Amino acid sequence: MTPKSFATLALAALLGATAAVPAMANDVRIEQYGWANSAGGSQHGGRNRIRVYQNGGHNGMTGQQYGRDNLSGVGQEGYGNSAATYQRGDRNVAGVGQFGSNHTTILTQDGNGNIAAGVQIGRGCAANVAQGGGNNVAAFVQTCD
């Protein structure tokens, strides 16, 4: 399995994962296999979930959630990637991806029922998606070099 397909599969698993936790609990899962990776954030409300996988080195992720039933999944896989997800409201879903090196993604959701996707394959891509209101869907794919 190629690193790209593995990371895509991992991101899909992160976004589709369900947890057996108490009804109002927030949930964070982090896996980091490389070196000098960092992940952090905050959750306020109930049933919010943050999923992070990194690998590689010098990758960073920040997730902030205010509300209920929000999901943030990241991925990454390469080197020097940075991802941030900011969610305010209920039932928002944010995913990133990345895979190569030196990518930057910022996903901001302020409302309810919004979906923001991602990916960014090669190196040096930058994405900034902001959603306000409700039931918006945004998707982006880039192959920068």
C-alpha positions, -999 to +999 in steps of 0.1 A: +000+000+000+014+034-010+018+061+017-008+082-001-034+055-002-026+046+035-031+082+045-063+085+026-076+053+042-065+066+076-083+099+071-115+082+061-113+060+091-108+090+113-138+108+099-160+077+102-149+066+136-174+063+164-164+060+200-180+042+229-179+071+254-205+085+278-233+104+261-220+139+268-183+132+267-158+149+244-132+126+228-097+131+215-075+105+198-039+113+188-013+090+171+022+104+162+049+081+149+076+104+136+095+131+156+089+166+167+051+164+159+027+184+181-011+183+186-034+201+209-066+220+213-097+226+234-132+213+235-162+231+251-196+214+249-206+178+245-199+149+221-172+167+202-144+145+187-109+154+175-089+128+155-053+133+146-028+110+129+006+124+119+038+104+112+067+121+095+083+150+114+076+186+125+039+183+118+015+204+139-022+203+145-046+225+166-083+218+170-108+240+189-145+230+193-173+250+209-207+234+207-220+198+203-214+169+180-185+184+161-159+162+144-124+172+134-101+147+116-066+156+103-041+130+089-008+145+076+019+119+069+049+140+056+071+168+071+065+204+081+027+203+077+004+225+098-033+221+102-059+240+123-096+234+127-119+259+145-155+248+150-182+269+167-217+255+166-232+220+163-228+190+140-199+204+120-174+181+103-138+192+093-112+170+076-078+178+062-054+151+047-021+166+035+005+137+028+035+156+014+055+184+030+051+221+040+014+223+036-008+246+057-046+242+062-070+263+082-106+252+084-130+275+103-167+267+108-191+290+126-226+276+124-244+243+123-242+212+100-212+224+079-188+201+061-153+211+051-131+185+035-095+187+021-065+167+008-033+185-006-008+160-019+027+172-031+043+201-012+038+237-004+000+240-006-020+264+015-058+262+021-080+285+042-117+276+042-142+296+063-179+286+066-205+307+083-242+298+086-256+263+083-254+232+061-225+244+039-203+220+021-168+228+009-142+204-006-107+211-020-080+190-035-046+204-045-014+189-059+012+217-054+049+215-059 
